[in-house]
Structures are given as C-alpha cells and as structure tokens.
Amino acid sequence: MNLHQFRFVQEAVRRNLNLTETAKALYTSQPGISKAILELEEELGVDIFVRHGKRLKRVTEPGLEVLKSVEIILREVANLKRIGEEFSKQDAGRLSIAATHTQARYILPDAVAQLSKRLPKVKISLHQGTPEQVAQMLLDDTADIGIATESLADVEELVTLPCYEWQHVIVMPHDHPLATVERPSLEQLAELPLISYQAAFTGRKRIDQAFAQRRLTPNIVLEAIDSDVIKTYVRSGLGVGVVAEMAMASEPPNGDLVSKPAAHLFGTNTTRVAFRRGAYLRSYVLSFAELLSDRLSRHLIERAMNSSSGDSYEL
C-alpha cells in the first residue's frame, strides 16, 4: 500500500464517489484510480466501496474504518511537511486564513498588519465565506485558521476557542422616530421594516430566536452579508438596521447614523477561532492567533490541540 492509494480513496469520498471528478482533481486517469483502489482493497482483504458495475455506490462499513485511518495518515504526512518547511525557512511561509466578511472587514486588519510587520517573510492568504465554508476550508486544509461566530463549535473535527464577545446594535438615521428611544423593544422593532444579515451570518440566529420566543414576526425587508451594505440601505430609508457593533466603530460620532445597544434584546455573541484537530500549527499561525485576542495563548491552543475531547473550549 502507498500514499497514492490513500489519496485516491480520500478524494473519491470527497468527490461523492465520482471517479471522473476525482481523476480531474488529482490530475491523473480514472482507470489508474480504479486500479489503485482495487489493489488496496485486495491487500487489505476488505471492500472499501460497494460497486455497481464500475461505479462506486457507497462506502462499506469496513471502508468507513479504513477511511478514518487514511485521514490520520495523510494528516500526519502533511504535518511532517509543515515541520520541515518551518525549520528550513525560519519564520517564512504562507498563512491561510478563512473568515466571514464581518471578521475580515473589521477584526482581522490590525492583527494582519501586526503580523506582517513582525514577520515580513510570511505571506498571507485571506479566504472569505459562510461559517460552514470556513469550517470546510479548515477540514480541506485550505486554511490554517478559521474565524467565525457561527457553526465552528459544531464540527467535531475542529478545535475551537473563544476569541472575543460582541453584541448587535440597532442602526437608524438621526431623524428616525426610534432614535429618541434609549432601549428599543422587540415589539417596536417588529412594527418596522428591518435590514440585517443573511441567516447563516453574524449572529442572525440569535435575532430570529429572540423574536420567536416572544411570538413576534420581524419584517425583514433586506438581508445581506456585508455590514456596509446594510448601513447603505439604512441611509436610503429602506428600514432600520441590525448589525454587529464593530460595524459602527468606523462611523463618526456625529455622523448621519445613530446606533442603540441591543444586548438586552439579542444577548451577546462569541466569535471563535478554529483549527483542524491534529494539524501541526506553525509558529506564525500561533503568533497570529495571539494577536487576534488576549484570550488566546500558545499554551492554551497547544493544550486544546492535544486534547482528545471533541468539545469546544470555553474561558
């Protein structure tokens, strides 16, 4: 058996057992992949896949166990390569970050700038996506570190740690009737057209839950993933906005928008950083995590990575 066979099996599962797509992804031939997998099954003495003719239909029960071992082997091979790269290049390499739009726009710039100043040889790649896509990029080894508020703690293969807490704010023009209300209620908001995030982004789940618990139906007239887009439509008079508090940090105190804290309505949210369980974290990955929050430290991250628990960490 060899690493090529393991990669073929792993990629076949990732590609929903489509060997044509698997061959394209690995830049090889479909017959070559089929032959390699059959040879591996023969050597192991078990069928990894159930077949219908030449097509793979599903993973067998022993195949699921084989797949677990394959994942571990290939992960450790990748870790070996990273160890070699780190000690040969000395503080040089590429840091790949996966984050949602809000994190990329408002939270990451300072930490990225500090890391670039401290370690100028480290090149940075930033990938934006939904929380689910952030998690998948970590699992696929596309990213070294992921930052999001939702979903990350639900993925067993990831180690997650709290980074910081934040709340939503209600945003409106200065001349809006709600601007004179110190603590707007859910009942007041339910009577107004609202502009907020799409369902998978930036704590939207908490907003929906708050209204549902009071048996109220919010009038969401526009959904977006971008806080700046939400503020633009608030300015246009389309409705009242509900955004993350950091989205208002860049607004001038006497600007055209006013914001009201909404923690009493929607509670607080926790943004988390995540790493693929078992991954080897280069020193500059740990450095970047420390720059993100004073809640994170190398010792805490390394302890979490070495834990056998699948639970997310709390501070």
N, C-alpha and C positions, 0 to 999 in steps of 0.2 A: 504494500500500500504506500501511497505517496501524497504529498500536499496537493498536487494537481487534482487527484480524485476527490479529496476533501473539499476543495474549492468548487468543483463541479457539482457535488451534492448540495452544498450550501447555496450556491447561486441558483440551482434548479428550484429549490424551495422558495427562494426569494422571488423568482420569476413565475410563481404559481404553476410550477411543473411544466412550463413551456420551454422545451429544449431549443427551439429556434431562437427565442429571445435570450436564453442562457448562452448559446453559442455566440450571438452578437455581442453580448455584454463582456464575454471573456475573449473575444477575438480569436475564436477557434471554430472548428467544424462540429456540426451536430452529430454526425456518426462517431467522431472521436470522443465526444462527451458520453454518448450512449455506451460505447465500448468500455470506456474507463469506469463508468459506474457499474456495469455488469461485472467487470473484473474485480472490483472492490467487493461487490456482493458475494462473488464466488469465494474470495479469500476469507471473508468474514463468516460465510456459511449461513447468511440470512438475507432475505429480500428487504431492501431499504424502501422500495416503492412497489405498489400494486400497479400492474400494467394492463392496458387494453390494446393488444397489438403492439405497436411500437410506442404508443403514447403512455406517459406516466399519468395515473389516475389519482393516487393519493399516497401518503407516507404510511408505511406499516407500523405496527406497534413497536417491533424491534428497531425499525427505522427511526422512530422518534428518539430512542435512546442513543442510537448512532449519531443522530444529528446533534444532540447535546454535547457529546464528546468531540465532534468535529468543531463545533463552535468554540469550545475551550481550547482545542489545539491551535486553531487558526488565530484566536485572540492572543495566545501566548507567543506565537510566531511573530505577530505584529508588534507585541511588546518587546521582543528581542531586537527587532529592527529599530524601534524607538530608542532603546537603551544605547545601542551602537551609535545612532545618529547624535544623541545628546552628548555623549562623551567624546565623540570625534569632532563635533562642531563647536562645542563650548559656547553656550548661550546664543546659538543661532538655530534657525529653523522656521517653521510656519505654525502659527497658532490659528486654529479654525474655530470660530465662534458661531453658534446658532442661537438666534434670539427672535423674539416677536418685535413688531415695529416699535411699540412703545419703549421697550428696553433699548433697542438700537438707537432710537432718536433722542431719548432723554437721560438714560442711565450710563450707557457704555462710553460715550465720548471722553469723559475725564479719565476713566481707567485705561482706555486705549492710548490716550495721549501720554499718560504717565509711563505705561509700559514701553512705548516707542522711545521715549526719552531715556529710560533706564536701560533698555535692551534694544538698541537700534538695529541689530542684525536679525531680529525676529520679525518676519513678515506676517501680516495679519490678514486673514480672510473672514469676512462677515457674511453670514447667510441668514436671510430673514424668512420667516414662515409662520404658520399657525403653531400653537403649542404642540399639537400632535406631530407636525412636521419637524419641529425642533427635537422632539423625542426620537423620531425615526432617524434623523441625521446623526444623532449620537449612537444609535444602535447600528447604523450602517458604517460607522467610522468616518463619516463625512466631517464631523465636528468633534473637537476635543472637549468642549464645554458648552452647555446649553443654559439659557436664561429665559424663564417664563414664569407667569403666575399660575396658570392652569396646567393640569394634566401630568406634569413631570412626576409628581409623587405617586401617581397611579401605576407607573411602569415598573414592574418587579426587577427588570434587568438594569435599572438605573439606580445610582446612589444620589440622593438629593439632600441639599442642605438649605436652610433658610438664609436668605441674603438680606432682605430688608422688608419692612412693613409700610403700607401706604393706604390711603383712603380715596374714595371718589369725591369729587366736588361737583356742584351744580353751577352751570355757567349760563349767563344771560347778559344782554346789553344793559347798560346803566339805567335806561329809561323803562325797563320791563317792570310790570307791577310786582313781580316776585322779588325784585332787587331790594325792596324795603323790608322783606321778611327775614328775620335773623335765622330761624330754624324751620325751613320749609318742611311740610309734612308729605307723606306718601299720597294722601288724599288730594292735596293741592297739585302734586306732580301728575297724578292720574288724570286730572282735568285738562292738562296742557299737552300740546304736541312735543314729543321728546326726540332728541337725537343722541345716539350713543353707539357703543361698539357692537360689532357682529357677535353672535352668540358664543363663539369659541375664544374671544379675546378679552383681555384686560379686565377680568373680574365681572364680566357681564352676567355670569351665572348667579352671583350674589344679588345683583339688581333684580333679576327675574324672580328669584326666591323671595325677596323682600315683599314684592308686590303680591305674589301668590299667597304668602302667609296671611296677608291682610285681605285676601279675596278681591284684589283690585286688578284691573287690566290696563297696563300702560299703553298709551297711544304713541308707539314708536313709529315716527314718520320717515326716519332715515337711519340706516346702520352703516358704519364704516370701520375700518381697521386703523385708521390714521386720526390721531387726536387733532392735528392741524386742520384736516378736512371737516371734522365735527365743528370746530370753532368757526371755520369759514361759513358754514351754513347757519350757525347761531347768529353770526353777524348779519346774514342775509334776511333774518327774521323768520326762518322756517320753523324754529322751535327752540326749546330750552335744551342745553346740552348736559350730559352726564359724562365726565371724563376723569381720568386719573389726575391726582393732584399735581404731579410733576409736569403735566402738560401746561399748567398755568404759571410755572416758575419763571418762564421767559417773558411773560406778559408784564408790561409796565404797570406800577401801582395805580396810576391814574389813567389807564388805557380805556378802551371802549367797552371792555367786558368786565363784569364783576362775578366773583365766584363765592359760593357758600359751602362750608364743610358739610359732608353728607355721611360721616361715620355713624351718626345717630340713626340713619336710615338703612345703610347697607353694610355696616360693620367695617372691619379692616381686612386688607388682603396681604398675603405674604408672597413675595417673589422669591423663587428658589433657583439655585444653580444646580446643575446635574452633570454627572459623569457616567460613562458606561461602566457598569460593575466589572471589576477585574482588569480594566485598562491600566496601562502604565502611563502615569502623568509626568510629563517632562517638567523640569523645574520652572520654566517660564509659564506653564499652564497654572501651576500653583501660585506663582507670583501674581498673575493676572487675577486669580480668584481673591487673593488677599487685598488687591487694590479695589475690588468691587465693594467690599464691605468689611468693617472692622469686626463683624461677627464671624468671619471666616479666617482660619489659620491653617498652615500646613499640617500641623499636628492633628487638628480636628478632621481635615479632609482625608489624610492618610489613615487615621483610625476608622473613619467611615468606610473607606475603600477596602480595608482589610477585614471588615465585619462580615460575618456570614448571613446577617439578617437582611431581609429584603425590604425592611421598613425604612421610610424616610426619617431623617433626623430632625429633632426639634431642639431649640435652645431655651 
